[in-house]
């Protein structure tokens, strides 16, 4: 291992995750932080920490010069970008390498090839990977109108230069196209600095299934099976599971082979994810995009296979060869992840800000918590409102769901509104329990959503409860057991009482 010291160019739960993996390998770690994160857990847990600027991301976590200066000052010989921020920025990857440091991720050329959706579609077609019928030519309104008429409505407008649901609009009729295109261009320009659009045929009730790839610099490309990511709000994932309850062995074989073809076509090295849209009517699937980084939902793949993907990212970046052949990787059981956000599903998932009065996260067999916060931390509007990921593993899907529901009921973040009650409603819904969901399912089955009626607890009561908990006081509400399927008013505390 030729990595002695690793700088993590990120924050929150993923920075903590990378710090932990590196330290277990004997690698010293360097955190970077904005003024808003000066006392954040990832800063306190790393071996060293360097301030890189004020809270706005374009003045801190997106500053390539500041991050490279921090690596120079601390003599870090490698940089891990995490996900988001600069993780899929080819210029950053190139700058890291030009500075004589190891970039823990794919080659800049692979990032560029997959970062432009129009170019990626052409590359996948040439590689024999199925793509959604679509159009990627001039994107003026007249050309889009003609292409949409040829494809047939409904169609999907997408930002050519990005992902994560930004710059995406479903268009049902020709009359909606011009307004939807204008809105998509504005959003794409704001998110990616590039207003270009592509057009695809919209597949109703589609499922979103992705394949995890691990590739070394010696030509070995392995798939780590699929993850189902169809439970989404605003085109962003909130619950993921593996294996997919929809994918059978025949479909799995076809999708994983296509994913390996996609990785080979771009000369991919390190961890990446090939995402597909699946048409449930005939089980056909189509390339959606390739995420040239570690995914938020990587822990469920780790649980399924007993691997540490971050450690293997580091080993591959250091030039090591993957020690397995494909048949060596045999999945076991079922894993599921829920993303806990500081947001209010009752108001259209608007972010919630404020100081965390107290934090209680579950510690149970078969449950893992990747958290980015602690009590006393301020949840600000500067960054994504993800607080933690709760991951459950068990021998069967039913057992994994039961573990996740119990873990969520025992999770609490006092001081902000969270989506925990909403997640519990998703997990309890008959459609979800039967595995019968799709990318628009949340909107159709659960929205508009409001929490179960419960008496509002005064802030003074919440503060007193938080203090009592921190002091180890023995107290019981006596108003119903949070672990039951029919919780009482204390359900508002989301399992504060174990």
C-alpha positions in Angstrom: 0.0 0.0 0.0 1.7 3.2 -1.2 -0.9 5.6 0.4 0.3 6.9 3.7 -2.0 9.9 4.2 -5.4 10.5 2.6 -7.2 13.8 2.3 -11.0 13.5 2.1 -12.5 16.3 -0.1 -15.9 16.1 1.4 -18.0 16.4 4.6 -20.7 14.7 6.6 -21.4 11.0 6.7 -19.4 10.1 3.7 -16.3 11.9 5.0 -16.7 9.9 8.3 -17.1 6.7 6.4 -13.9 7.3 4.5 -12.0 8.3 7.6 -13.0 5.1 9.3 -12.0 2.9 6.3 -8.7 4.5 5.9 -7.7 4.5 9.6 -8.5 0.8 9.7 -5.9 0.3 7.0 -3.3 2.3 9.0 -3.6 5.3 6.7 -3.6 8.8 8.3 -6.5 11.0 7.3 -6.9 14.7 6.6 -10.3 16.4 6.8 -11.2 19.7 5.2 -13.9 21.9 6.5 -15.8 25.2 6.0 -16.5 27.5 8.9 -19.9 25.9 9.2 -18.3 22.5 9.8 -15.5 23.5 12.2 -16.7 21.2 14.9 -18.4 18.6 12.7 -17.7 14.9 13.5 -15.6 14.3 10.4 -13.3 17.1 11.5 -12.9 15.8 15.0 -12.3 12.2 13.9 -9.7 12.7 11.2 -6.0 12.8 12.2 -5.7 16.3 10.9 -8.0 19.0 9.6 -7.6 22.1 7.4 -10.0 25.0 7.0 -10.8 25.7 3.3 -13.2 28.6 3.4 -16.6 30.1 4.5 -19.8 28.0 4.4 -21.0 28.5 0.7 -19.8 25.5 -1.3 -18.3 27.6 -4.1 -16.1 29.2 -1.5 -15.0 26.0 0.2 -15.8 22.4 -0.9 -15.9 23.3 -4.6 -12.5 25.1 -4.5 -10.0 22.9 -6.2 -7.2 25.3 -5.4 -8.0 25.3 -1.6 -8.2 21.5 -1.5 -4.9 21.0 -3.4 -3.3 23.6 -1.1 -4.6 21.6 1.9 -3.1 18.4 0.5 0.2 20.2 -0.1 0.3 21.6 3.4 -0.4 18.3 5.1 1.7 16.2 2.6 -1.3 14.0 1.8 -0.4 11.7 -1.1 -3.9 10.8 -2.1 -7.3 12.5 -2.2 -10.8 10.8 -2.0 -13.6 12.9 -3.3 -16.5 11.0 -1.7 -19.7 11.7 -3.6 -21.2 15.0 -4.7 -19.2 18.2 -4.7 -16.1 17.5 -6.9 -16.5 13.7 -7.1 -17.4 13.6 -10.8 -15.4 16.7 -11.9 -12.8 15.5 -14.5 -10.9 18.8 -14.0 -10.4 18.0 -10.3 -9.3 14.5 -11.0 -6.9 15.7 -13.6 -5.6 18.5 -11.2 -5.0 16.0 -8.4 -2.9 13.8 -10.7 -1.0 16.8 -12.1 -0.1 17.7 -8.6 1.5 14.4 -8.2 -1.1 12.9 -5.9 -3.4 9.8 -6.2 -7.0 10.4 -7.1 -9.2 7.8 -5.5 -11.5 7.3 -8.4 -11.6 6.6 -12.2 -9.5 8.2 -14.9 -10.5 11.8 -15.8 -11.3 10.5 -19.3 -13.9 8.1 -17.9 -15.5 10.9 -15.9 -15.7 13.1 -18.9 -17.1 10.3 -21.1 -19.9 9.5 -18.7 -20.5 13.1 -17.5 -22.1 14.2 -20.7 -25.4 12.3 -21.1 -25.6 12.8 -24.9 -22.1 11.6 -25.4 -22.6 8.7 -23.0 -25.7 7.6 -24.9 -23.7 7.4 -28.1 -20.9 5.6 -26.5 -23.2 3.0 -25.0 -25.0 2.4 -28.3 -21.6 1.8 -29.9 -20.8 -0.7 -27.1 -24.0 -2.6 -27.6 -25.6 -1.5 -24.3 -29.3 -0.8 -24.8 -30.4 2.9 -24.4 -33.8 4.5 -24.0 -35.1 5.6 -27.4 -34.3 9.3 -27.5 -32.9 12.4 -29.2 -29.6 14.2 -28.5 -29.3 16.8 -31.3 -29.9 20.6 -31.4 -32.1 21.4 -28.4 -34.0 24.5 -29.6 -37.7 24.3 -29.1 -38.5 23.5 -32.7 -36.1 20.6 -32.8 -37.3 19.2 -29.5 -40.9 19.5 -30.7 -40.2 17.5 -33.8 -38.2 14.9 -31.9 -41.0 14.5 -29.3 -43.6 14.0 -32.0 -41.4 11.3 -33.5 -40.9 9.5 -30.2 -44.5 9.9 -29.1 -45.7 11.4 -25.8 -45.0 11.2 -22.9 -41.3 12.2 -23.1 -38.6 13.0 -20.6 -36.5 16.1 -20.8 -33.1 15.7 -19.1 -30.0 17.9 -18.6 -27.2 16.7 -20.9 -24.5 17.5 -18.4 -25.8 16.2 -15.1 -27.9 13.9 -13.0 -29.6 13.6 -9.6 -33.0 14.7 -11.1 -31.8 18.2 -11.8 -33.1 19.6 -15.1 -35.5 16.8 -15.5 -39.2 17.2 -16.6 -41.9 14.8 -17.7 -43.8 16.2 -20.7 -47.3 14.7 -21.3 -48.5 16.8 -24.2 -47.1 19.0 -27.0 -48.6 22.1 -25.3 -46.4 21.5 -22.2 -43.1 21.2 -24.0 -41.9 24.8 -24.4 -42.6 25.7 -20.8 -41.0 22.5 -19.5 -37.9 23.0 -21.7 -37.4 26.5 -20.4 -37.7 25.4 -16.8 -35.4 22.4 -17.4 -32.8 24.7 -19.1 -32.8 27.1 -16.1 -32.4 24.3 -13.6 -29.6 22.7 -15.7 -27.7 26.0 -16.0 -28.0 26.6 -12.3 -26.9 23.1 -11.3 -24.3 22.3 -13.9 -23.5 25.5 -15.7 -24.7 23.9 -18.9 -28.3 24.4 -20.2 -28.2 21.7 -22.9 -31.1 19.2 -22.9 -31.7 15.7 -24.3 -35.0 14.0 -24.9 -36.0 10.4 -24.1 -39.1 8.3 -24.4 -40.8 8.3 -21.0 -41.4 4.7 -19.7 -44.4 4.7 -17.3 -44.2 2.9 -14.0 -40.5 2.2 -14.7 -38.1 0.7 -12.1 -34.7 2.1 -11.4 -32.1 -0.6 -11.0 -28.4 -0.1 -10.8 -25.3 -2.4 -10.9 -22.3 -1.8 -8.8 -19.0 -2.2 -10.6 -15.5 -2.7 -9.3 -12.6 -2.6 -11.8 -8.8 -2.6 -11.2 -6.0 -1.2 -13.4 -5.1 -4.8 -14.5 -8.1 -5.3 -16.7 -10.3 -7.1 -14.1 -14.0 -5.8 -14.1 -16.4 -7.4 -11.6 -20.1 -6.7 -10.9 -21.3 -6.6 -7.3 -24.9 -7.4 -8.2 -27.8 -5.0 -8.4 -29.6 -2.5 -6.2 -33.2 -1.4 -6.5 -33.5 2.4 -6.2 -37.1 3.1 -7.4 -38.4 4.7 -4.2 -37.6 8.3 -4.9 -38.8 11.8 -4.1 -38.1 14.6 -6.6 -36.2 12.0 -8.7 -33.8 11.4 -5.7 -33.5 8.1 -4.0 -34.7 7.7 -0.4 -34.8 3.9 0.1 -32.6 1.3 -1.7 -32.4 -2.5 -1.4 -30.5 -5.5 -2.7 -31.3 -7.8 -4.2 -34.1 -6.2 -6.1 -37.5 -7.7 -5.4 -38.3 -7.4 -9.1 -35.1 -8.7 -10.8 -35.0 -12.5 -11.6 -31.9 -14.4 -12.4 -32.3 -14.1 -16.2 -32.7 -10.3 -16.0 -29.8 -10.1 -13.5 -27.5 -11.9 -15.9 -28.4 -9.6 -18.8 -28.1 -6.4 -16.7 -24.8 -7.3 -15.1 -23.3 -8.2 -18.4 -24.4 -4.9 -19.9 -22.9 -3.1 -16.9 -19.5 -4.7 -17.4 -19.7 -3.8 -21.1 -20.4 -0.2 -20.2 -17.4 -0.1 -17.8 -15.1 -1.7 -20.4 -16.2 0.7 -23.1 -14.9 3.7 -21.1 -11.7 2.1 -19.7 -13.2 2.2 -16.2 -11.1 1.8 -13.1 -12.2 1.9 -9.4 -15.8 1.7 -8.0 -18.6 2.9 -10.2 -22.3 2.3 -10.8 -24.2 1.7 -14.0 -27.8 2.7 -13.7 -30.7 1.3 -15.8 -34.4 2.0 -16.3 -36.4 -1.2 -16.4 -39.7 -1.5 -18.3 -41.9 -3.8 -16.1 -44.2 -4.7 -19.0 -41.6 -6.8 -20.8 -38.5 -6.7 -18.5 -36.5 -4.7 -21.1 -33.9 -2.4 -19.6 -32.1 0.7 -20.8 -28.9 2.5 -19.9 -29.6 5.6 -17.8 -26.2 6.9 -16.7 -23.0 5.8 -15.1 -22.0 7.3 -11.8 -18.2 7.6 -11.8 -17.9 7.6 -8.0 -18.9 5.9 -4.8 -22.7 5.8 -4.4 -24.7 6.9 -1.3 -26.2 3.5 -1.2 -23.0 1.5 -1.3 -23.4 0.1 2.3 -26.2 -2.4 1.2 -23.8 -3.9 -1.3 -21.2 -4.2 1.4 -23.7 -5.9 3.6 -24.7 -8.3 0.9 -21.2 -9.4 0.0 -19.2 -8.7 3.2 -16.8 -6.2 1.4 -15.6 -2.8 2.3 -15.9 -0.8 -0.9 -14.0 2.2 0.3 -11.0 0.1 1.3 -11.1 -1.5 -2.1 -11.2 1.9 -3.7 -8.0 2.8 -1.9 -6.4 -0.5 -2.8 -7.2 -0.2 -6.5 -6.0 3.4 -6.5 -2.7 2.2 -5.0 -2.4 -0.3 -7.9 -3.5 -3.5 -6.3 -5.2 -6.3 -8.3 -8.7 -7.5 -7.4 -8.2 -11.0 -5.8 -11.5 -12.6 -7.0 -13.1 -14.0 -10.1 -16.8 -13.3 -10.6 -18.0 -16.7 -9.3 -16.1 -15.9 -6.0 -18.6 -13.1 -5.2 -21.7 -14.8 -3.8 -24.4 -12.6 -2.2 -26.1 -13.6 1.0 -29.3 -12.4 2.5 -31.1 -9.1 1.9 -30.0 -5.5 2.8 -32.0 -2.3 2.7 -31.1 1.4 3.4 -33.2 4.4 4.3 -31.9 7.9 4.0 -32.8 10.1 7.0 -33.1 13.8 6.0 -33.7 17.0 7.9 -36.8 17.8 5.8 -40.6 17.9 6.0 -42.4 15.6 3.7 -45.7 17.3 4.6 -44.5 20.5 2.9 -43.1 18.9 -0.2 -39.8 17.8 1.4 -38.6 21.3 2.2 -35.3 21.2 4.2 -35.4 21.8 7.9 -32.7 23.8 9.7 -31.7 24.3 13.3 -29.5 23.1 16.1 -29.7 19.4 17.0 -30.6 19.4 20.7 -29.9 15.7 21.0 -29.2 12.7 18.7 -30.2 9.1 19.4 -29.1 6.5 16.8 -29.9 2.8 17.1 -27.3 0.2 18.0 -28.8 -3.2 17.2 -27.6 -6.5 15.6 -27.9 -6.4 11.8 -28.2 -2.6 11.8 -25.5 -0.1 10.6 -25.7 3.7 10.9 -23.6 5.9 8.7 -24.2 9.3 10.4 -22.8 12.8 9.7 -24.1 14.6 12.8 -23.9 14.9 16.5 -25.8 16.7 19.3 -25.1 20.4 19.3 -24.4 20.6 15.6 -26.2 23.2 13.5 -28.0 21.9 10.4 -27.7 24.7 7.9 -29.2 25.5 4.5 -25.7 25.4 2.9 -25.5 21.7 2.4 -27.6 18.6 1.5 -29.9 17.9 4.5 -28.9 14.2 4.7 -28.4 13.4 8.4 -27.7 9.6 8.3 -28.3 6.4 6.5 -29.8 3.5 8.4 -28.9 0.1 6.9 -30.4 -3.2 7.9 -29.3 -6.7 6.8 -31.0 -10.1 7.5 -31.3 -13.5 5.9 -34.6 -12.6 4.2 -36.3 -9.4 2.9 -39.1 -9.6 5.4 -36.6 -9.8 8.3 -34.5 -7.0 6.9 -37.6 -4.7 6.6 -38.6 -5.5 10.2 -35.1 -4.6 11.4 -35.1 -1.4 9.5 -38.5 -0.4 10.8 -37.4 -1.1 14.4 -34.2 0.8 13.9 -36.0 3.9 12.5 -38.4 3.9 15.4 -35.3 4.1 17.7 -33.8 7.0 15.8 -34.3 10.6 16.8 -32.9 14.0 15.9 -34.4 16.6 18.2 -34.3 20.2 16.9 -35.2 19.6 13.3 -38.1 18.0 11.4 -37.0 14.7 9.8 -38.6 12.4 7.3 -38.5 9.4 9.7 -42.4 9.1 10.0 -42.6 9.2 6.2 -40.0 6.5 5.8 -42.0 4.3 8.2 -45.1 4.9 6.2 -43.3 3.9 3.0 -42.0 0.7 4.7 -45.4 -0.2 6.0 -47.2 0.3 2.7 -48.7 -2.9 1.2 -47.2 -2.0 -2.2 -43.7 -1.7 -0.8 -43.9 -4.8 1.3 -45.0 -6.7 -1.8 -42.1 -5.2 -3.8 -44.6 -3.5 -6.2 -43.2 0.0 -6.6 -41.7 2.2 -9.3 -40.0 5.5 -9.7 -43.2 7.6 -9.5 -44.8 5.4 -6.8 -44.2 7.9 -4.0 -46.0 10.7 -5.8 -48.9 8.4 -6.8 -49.3 6.4 -3.6 -48.3 8.6 -0.8 -48.5 12.3 -1.8 -49.8 14.6 -0.4 -48.6 13.2 2.9 -49.2 14.3 6.4 -48.0 12.7 9.7 -50.3 10.7 11.9 -52.1 13.1 14.3 -50.2 13.6 17.5 -50.2 16.2 20.2 -47.5 18.8 19.7 -44.9 18.7 22.4 -43.7 22.1 23.7 -40.0 23.0 23.0 -39.4 23.0 26.8 -40.6 19.4 27.1 -38.3 18.3 24.2 -35.4 20.1 25.8 -36.0 18.5 29.2 -36.3 15.1 27.6 -33.1 15.6 25.7 -31.3 16.7 28.9 -32.7 13.8 30.8 -31.5 11.4 28.2 -28.0 12.9 28.2 -27.8 12.6 32.0 -29.0 9.0 31.9 -32.2 9.7 33.8 -34.6 6.8 34.2 -38.0 7.8 32.7 -40.8 6.2 30.8 -43.6 7.9 29.0 -46.2 5.2 29.7 -48.2 6.3 26.7 -47.6 3.4 24.3 -44.6 1.5 23.1 -42.8 3.1 20.1 -41.7 -0.3 18.9 -45.4 -1.3 18.3 -47.1 -1.0 15.0 -49.6 1.5 16.5 -47.5 4.0 18.4 -49.1 6.6 20.6 -48.4 10.3 20.8 -44.8 9.7 21.9 -44.3 8.5 18.3 -43.4 12.2 17.7 -40.1 11.4 19.4 -39.3 8.6 16.8 -38.0 6.0 19.3 -36.4 8.3 21.8 -37.4 5.8 24.4 -35.6 2.5 23.7 
